[in-house]
């Protein structure tokens, strides 16, 4: 279900429809969590870039830190 909402948000943005930034970020972040859990690493950067207002960098940096051998996330 998180995939549906993430893609629905991306479609609304593509068609320039209004959507609440916080709501959109929460839905995309939830999908990022699913991608990370399923170890779909190649998709994480793509969807993290869709986060707005500074959260994209924070989310992707957190993901990269979790890839370090000594880190537990």
N, CA, C and O atoms as CSV, one atom per row, in Angstrom:
chain,resi,resn,atom,element,x,y,z
A,1,UNK,N,N,0.811,-1.191,0.000
A,1,UNK,CA,C,0.000,0.000,0.000
A,1,UNK,C,C,0.861,1.263,0.000
A,1,UNK,O,O,0.469,2.279,-0.574
A,2,UNK,N,N,2.025,1.206,0.638
A,2,UNK,CA,C,2.903,2.379,0.658
A,2,UNK,C,C,3.392,2.716,-0.750
A,2,UNK,O,O,3.580,3.885,-1.089
A,3,UNK,N,N,3.593,1.693,-1.554
A,3,UNK,CA,C,4.010,1.924,-2.936
A,3,UNK,C,C,2.942,2.714,-3.689
A,3,UNK,O,O,3.261,3.644,-4.430
A,4,UNK,N,N,1.688,2.347,-3.501
A,4,UNK,CA,C,0.596,3.051,-4.174
A,4,UNK,C,C,0.595,4.531,-3.801
A,4,UNK,O,O,0.542,5.393,-4.678
A,5,UNK,N,N,0.655,4.826,-2.506
A,5,UNK,CA,C,0.599,6.217,-2.070
A,5,UNK,C,C,1.811,7.013,-2.549
A,5,UNK,O,O,1.674,8.166,-2.958
A,6,UNK,N,N,2.983,6.409,-2.499
A,6,UNK,CA,C,4.181,7.100,-2.983
A,6,UNK,C,C,4.036,7.450,-4.458
A,6,UNK,O,O,4.353,8.567,-4.867
A,7,UNK,N,N,3.567,6.514,-5.244
A,7,UNK,CA,C,3.426,6.772,-6.675
A,7,UNK,C,C,2.261,7.721,-6.969
A,7,UNK,O,O,2.316,8.483,-7.934
A,8,UNK,N,N,1.222,7.681,-6.156
A,8,UNK,CA,C,0.116,8.622,-6.303
A,8,UNK,C,C,0.607,10.049,-6.070
A,8,UNK,O,O,0.231,10.968,-6.797
A,9,UNK,N,N,1.447,10.229,-5.055
A,9,UNK,CA,C,2.020,11.542,-4.765
A,9,UNK,C,C,2.896,12.007,-5.916
A,9,UNK,O,O,2.828,13.166,-6.326
A,10,UNK,N,N,3.715,11.111,-6.436
A,10,UNK,CA,C,4.584,11.481,-7.551
A,10,UNK,C,C,3.766,11.867,-8.786
A,10,UNK,O,O,4.141,12.788,-9.512
A,11,UNK,N,N,2.666,11.179,-9.023
A,11,UNK,CA,C,1.786,11.514,-10.139
A,11,UNK,C,C,1.158,12.890,-9.941
A,11,UNK,O,O,1.085,13.684,-10.879
A,12,UNK,N,N,0.707,13.169,-8.721
A,12,UNK,CA,C,0.123,14.496,-8.449
A,12,UNK,C,C,1.149,15.594,-8.655
A,12,UNK,O,O,0.822,16.656,-9.184
A,13,UNK,N,N,2.377,15.351,-8.246
A,13,UNK,CA,C,3.422,16.360,-8.465
A,13,UNK,C,C,3.711,16.530,-9.951
A,13,UNK,O,O,3.897,17.650,-10.428
A,14,UNK,N,N,3.746,15.436,-10.668
A,14,UNK,CA,C,4.014,15.482,-12.101
A,14,UNK,C,C,2.940,16.283,-12.838
A,14,UNK,O,O,3.231,16.994,-13.799
A,15,UNK,N,N,1.701,16.157,-12.376
A,15,UNK,CA,C,0.598,16.879,-13.003
A,15,UNK,C,C,0.342,18.226,-12.329
A,15,UNK,O,O,-0.678,18.870,-12.573
A,16,UNK,N,N,1.283,18.641,-11.477
A,16,UNK,CA,C,1.270,19.945,-10.810
A,16,UNK,C,C,0.006,20.190,-9.976
A,16,UNK,O,O,-0.522,21.301,-9.939
A,17,UNK,N,N,-0.461,19.144,-9.318
A,17,UNK,CA,C,-1.599,19.269,-8.408
A,17,UNK,C,C,-1.080,19.525,-6.998
A,17,UNK,O,O,-0.026,19.020,-6.611
A,18,UNK,N,N,-1.822,20.306,-6.247
A,18,UNK,CA,C,-1.432,20.635,-4.878
A,18,UNK,C,C,-1.445,19.385,-3.998
A,18,UNK,O,O,-2.327,18.533,-4.109
A,19,UNK,N,N,-0.452,19.302,-3.128
A,19,UNK,CA,C,-0.422,18.231,-2.129
A,19,UNK,C,C,0.390,18.729,-0.934
A,19,UNK,O,O,1.401,19.410,-1.103
A,20,UNK,N,N,-0.051,18.393,0.248
A,20,UNK,CA,C,0.632,18.817,1.473
A,20,UNK,C,C,2.035,18.216,1.517
A,20,UNK,O,O,2.200,17.005,1.375
A,21,UNK,N,N,3.037,19.058,1.713
A,21,UNK,CA,C,4.432,18.621,1.693
A,21,UNK,C,C,4.719,17.609,2.799
A,21,UNK,O,O,5.379,16.599,2.558
A,22,UNK,N,N,4.231,17.872,3.997
A,22,UNK,CA,C,4.495,16.956,5.110
A,22,UNK,C,C,3.848,15.594,4.888
A,22,UNK,O,O,4.450,14.559,5.171
A,23,UNK,N,N,2.627,15.601,4.383
A,23,UNK,CA,C,1.927,14.356,4.082
A,23,UNK,C,C,2.658,13.584,2.981
A,23,UNK,O,O,2.839,12.370,3.072
A,24,UNK,N,N,3.068,14.301,1.954
A,24,UNK,CA,C,3.791,13.666,0.844
A,24,UNK,C,C,5.110,13.077,1.321
A,24,UNK,O,O,5.447,11.945,0.975
A,25,UNK,N,N,5.854,13.836,2.110
A,25,UNK,CA,C,7.130,13.335,2.626
A,25,UNK,C,C,6.936,12.107,3.500
A,25,UNK,O,O,7.727,11.166,3.431
A,26,UNK,N,N,5.898,12.104,4.316
A,26,UNK,CA,C,5.644,10.955,5.195
A,26,UNK,C,C,5.357,9.698,4.377
A,26,UNK,O,O,5.851,8.617,4.696
A,27,UNK,N,N,4.561,9.843,3.327
A,27,UNK,CA,C,4.231,8.688,2.486
A,27,UNK,C,C,5.455,8.182,1.728
A,27,UNK,O,O,5.672,6.974,1.637
A,28,UNK,N,N,6.246,9.086,1.190
A,28,UNK,CA,C,7.450,8.677,0.455
A,28,UNK,C,C,8.463,8.070,1.415
A,28,UNK,O,O,9.131,7.095,1.071
A,29,UNK,N,N,8.588,8.634,2.619
A,29,UNK,CA,C,9.509,8.084,3.612
A,29,UNK,C,C,9.092,6.679,4.017
A,29,UNK,O,O,9.942,5.810,4.207
A,30,UNK,N,N,7.796,6.450,4.151
A,30,UNK,CA,C,7.309,5.110,4.483
A,30,UNK,C,C,7.685,4.116,3.390
A,30,UNK,O,O,8.069,2.982,3.678
A,31,UNK,N,N,7.575,4.545,2.141
A,31,UNK,CA,C,7.972,3.673,1.023
A,31,UNK,C,C,9.478,3.446,1.021
A,31,UNK,O,O,9.942,2.347,0.719
A,32,UNK,N,N,10.237,4.476,1.356
A,32,UNK,CA,C,11.695,4.308,1.469
A,32,UNK,C,C,12.041,3.275,2.538
A,32,UNK,O,O,12.957,2.473,2.355
A,33,UNK,N,N,11.320,3.291,3.635
A,33,UNK,CA,C,11.550,2.302,4.693
A,33,UNK,C,C,11.311,0.885,4.177
A,33,UNK,O,O,12.058,-0.036,4.506
A,34,UNK,N,N,10.271,0.718,3.372
A,34,UNK,CA,C,9.986,-0.594,2.768
A,34,UNK,C,C,11.120,-0.998,1.825
A,34,UNK,O,O,11.584,-2.137,1.858
A,35,UNK,N,N,11.558,-0.069,0.995
A,35,UNK,CA,C,12.648,-0.374,0.049
A,35,UNK,C,C,13.916,-0.770,0.790
A,35,UNK,O,O,14.612,-1.702,0.386
A,36,UNK,N,N,14.214,-0.065,1.867
A,36,UNK,CA,C,15.407,-0.382,2.647
A,36,UNK,C,C,15.272,-1.744,3.312
A,36,UNK,O,O,16.230,-2.517,3.328
A,37,UNK,N,N,14.114,-2.049,3.856
A,37,UNK,CA,C,13.878,-3.338,4.502
A,37,UNK,C,C,14.033,-4.481,3.505
A,37,UNK,O,O,14.593,-5.529,3.827
A,38,UNK,N,N,13.532,-4.266,2.296
A,38,UNK,CA,C,13.617,-5.291,1.258
A,38,UNK,C,C,14.954,-5.261,0.508
A,38,UNK,O,O,15.150,-5.999,-0.458
A,39,UNK,N,N,15.872,-4.399,0.966
A,39,UNK,CA,C,17.221,-4.269,0.411
A,39,UNK,C,C,17.200,-3.964,-1.090
A,39,UNK,O,O,17.985,-4.515,-1.862
A,40,UNK,N,N,16.298,-3.086,-1.477
A,40,UNK,CA,C,16.232,-2.624,-2.860
A,40,UNK,C,C,17.021,-1.312,-2.970
A,40,UNK,O,O,16.483,-0.248,-3.278
A,41,UNK,N,N,18.310,-1.447,-2.704
A,41,UNK,CA,C,19.193,-0.295,-2.569
A,41,UNK,C,C,19.226,0.603,-3.803
A,41,UNK,O,O,19.358,1.819,-3.669
A,42,UNK,N,N,19.109,0.034,-4.988
A,42,UNK,CA,C,19.192,0.852,-6.200
A,42,UNK,C,C,18.022,1.819,-6.323
A,42,UNK,O,O,18.122,2.819,-7.034
A,43,UNK,N,N,16.922,1.538,-5.647
A,43,UNK,CA,C,15.755,2.416,-5.731
A,43,UNK,C,C,15.735,3.493,-4.649
A,43,UNK,O,O,15.026,4.491,-4.783
A,44,UNK,N,N,16.498,3.302,-3.589
A,44,UNK,CA,C,16.443,4.221,-2.455
A,44,UNK,C,C,16.822,5.642,-2.860
A,44,UNK,O,O,16.115,6.582,-2.497
A,45,UNK,N,N,17.891,5.824,-3.585
A,45,UNK,CA,C,18.325,7.170,-3.982
A,45,UNK,C,C,17.289,7.839,-4.869
A,45,UNK,O,O,17.051,9.041,-4.755
A,46,UNK,N,N,16.678,7.071,-5.744
A,46,UNK,CA,C,15.685,7.631,-6.665
A,46,UNK,C,C,14.501,8.209,-5.885
A,46,UNK,O,O,14.066,9.329,-6.151
A,47,UNK,N,N,13.990,7.450,-4.937
A,47,UNK,CA,C,12.824,7.915,-4.182
A,47,UNK,C,C,13.211,8.933,-3.114
A,47,UNK,O,O,12.421,9.826,-2.810
A,48,UNK,N,N,14.400,8.822,-2.542
A,48,UNK,CA,C,14.853,9.809,-1.554
A,48,UNK,C,C,14.946,11.189,-2.198
A,48,UNK,O,O,14.693,12.199,-1.541
A,49,UNK,N,N,15.304,11.237,-3.462
A,49,UNK,CA,C,15.396,12.509,-4.174
A,49,UNK,C,C,14.037,13.184,-4.325
A,49,UNK,O,O,13.974,14.381,-4.606
A,50,UNK,N,N,12.966,12.450,-4.148
A,50,UNK,CA,C,11.622,13.009,-4.280
A,50,UNK,C,C,11.108,13.647,-2.991
A,50,UNK,O,O,10.062,14.295,-2.995
A,51,UNK,N,N,11.833,13.468,-1.896
A,51,UNK,CA,C,11.451,14.117,-0.649
A,51,UNK,C,C,11.712,15.616,-0.785
A,51,UNK,O,O,12.651,16.020,-1.471
A,52,UNK,N,N,10.908,16.424,-0.152
A,52,UNK,CA,C,11.012,17.876,-0.263
A,52,UNK,C,C,11.529,18.509,1.023
A,52,UNK,O,O,11.508,17.910,2.098
A,53,UNK,N,N,11.991,19.736,0.869
A,53,UNK,CA,C,12.397,20.604,1.976
A,53,UNK,C,C,13.490,20.014,2.857
A,53,UNK,O,O,13.346,19.961,4.078
A,54,UNK,N,N,14.580,19.570,2.240
A,54,UNK,CA,C,15.747,19.137,2.985
A,54,UNK,C,C,15.730,17.718,3.501
A,54,UNK,O,O,16.765,17.228,3.951
A,55,UNK,N,N,14.610,17.041,3.457
A,55,UNK,CA,C,14.543,15.697,4.017
A,55,UNK,C,C,15.184,14.660,3.103
A,55,UNK,O,O,15.539,13.573,3.559
A,56,UNK,N,N,15.335,14.978,1.821
A,56,UNK,CA,C,15.937,14.023,0.887
A,56,UNK,C,C,17.374,13.722,1.287
A,56,UNK,O,O,17.780,12.561,1.352
A,57,UNK,N,N,18.136,14.769,1.553
A,57,UNK,CA,C,19.540,14.590,1.923
A,57,UNK,C,C,19.675,13.838,3.236
A,57,UNK,O,O,20.513,12.946,3.364
A,58,UNK,N,N,18.856,14.196,4.204
A,58,UNK,CA,C,18.912,13.533,5.511
A,58,UNK,C,C,18.558,12.055,5.399
A,58,UNK,O,O,19.217,11.204,5.996
A,59,UNK,N,N,17.530,11.761,4.642
A,59,UNK,CA,C,17.084,10.375,4.488
A,59,UNK,C,C,18.143,9.524,3.794
A,59,UNK,O,O,18.435,8.410,4.230
A,60,UNK,N,N,18.712,10.045,2.719
A,60,UNK,CA,C,19.707,9.272,1.980
A,60,UNK,C,C,20.999,9.136,2.780
A,60,UNK,O,O,21.647,8.090,2.731
A,61,UNK,N,N,21.378,10.166,3.507
A,61,UNK,CA,C,22.574,10.085,4.354
A,61,UNK,C,C,22.389,9.024,5.436
A,61,UNK,O,O,23.318,8.274,5.736
A,62,UNK,N,N,21.211,8.960,6.014
A,62,UNK,CA,C,20.915,7.941,7.015
A,62,UNK,C,C,21.006,6.545,6.410
A,62,UNK,O,O,21.561,5.630,7.018
A,63,UNK,N,N,20.459,6.392,5.216
A,63,UNK,CA,C,20.535,5.113,4.506
A,63,UNK,C,C,21.991,4.709,4.267
A,63,UNK,O,O,22.357,3.555,4.487
A,64,UNK,N,N,22.812,5.643,3.822
A,64,UNK,CA,C,24.220,5.334,3.552
A,64,UNK,C,C,24.961,4.964,4.834
A,64,UNK,O,O,25.807,4.069,4.827
A,65,UNK,N,N,24.646,5.652,5.936
A,65,UNK,CA,C,25.281,5.304,7.213
A,65,UNK,C,C,24.950,3.878,7.610
A,65,UNK,O,O,25.790,3.180,8.178
A,66,UNK,N,N,23.738,3.440,7.318
A,66,UNK,CA,C,23.323,2.079,7.667
A,66,UNK,C,C,24.050,1.030,6.826
A,66,UNK,O,O,24.064,-0.150,7.177
A,67,UNK,N,N,24.635,1.448,5.751
A,67,UNK,CA,C,25.377,0.507,4.895
A,67,UNK,C,C,26.812,0.270,5.391
A,67,UNK,O,O,27.500,-0.627,4.904
A,68,UNK,N,N,27.249,1.070,6.349
A,68,UNK,CA,C,28.589,0.881,6.911
A,68,UNK,C,C,28.622,-0.426,7.679
A,68,UNK,O,O,27.653,-0.773,8.354
A,69,UNK,N,N,29.729,-1.156,7.584
A,69,UNK,CA,C,29.799,-2.489,8.203
A,69,UNK,C,C,29.569,-2.518,9.712
A,69,UNK,O,O,29.022,-3.492,10.228
A,70,UNK,N,N,29.973,-1.476,10.424
A,70,UNK,CA,C,29.872,-1.474,11.882
A,70,UNK,C,C,28.565,-0.854,12.386
A,70,UNK,O,O,28.335,-0.817,13.594
A,71,UNK,N,N,27.738,-0.385,11.515
A,71,UNK,CA,C,26.515,0.318,11.903
A,71,UNK,C,C,25.331,-0.632,11.964
A,71,UNK,O,O,25.176,-1.512,11.119
A,72,UNK,N,N,24.490,-0.436,12.990
A,72,UNK,CA,C,23.233,-1.185,13.105
A,72,UNK,C,C,22.092,-0.185,13.051
A,72,UNK,O,O,22.066,0.774,13.822
A,73,UNK,N,N,21.169,-0.400,12.161
A,73,UNK,CA,C,20.027,0.530,12.027
A,73,UNK,C,C,18.733,-0.164,12.325
A,73,UNK,O,O,17.671,0.456,12.263
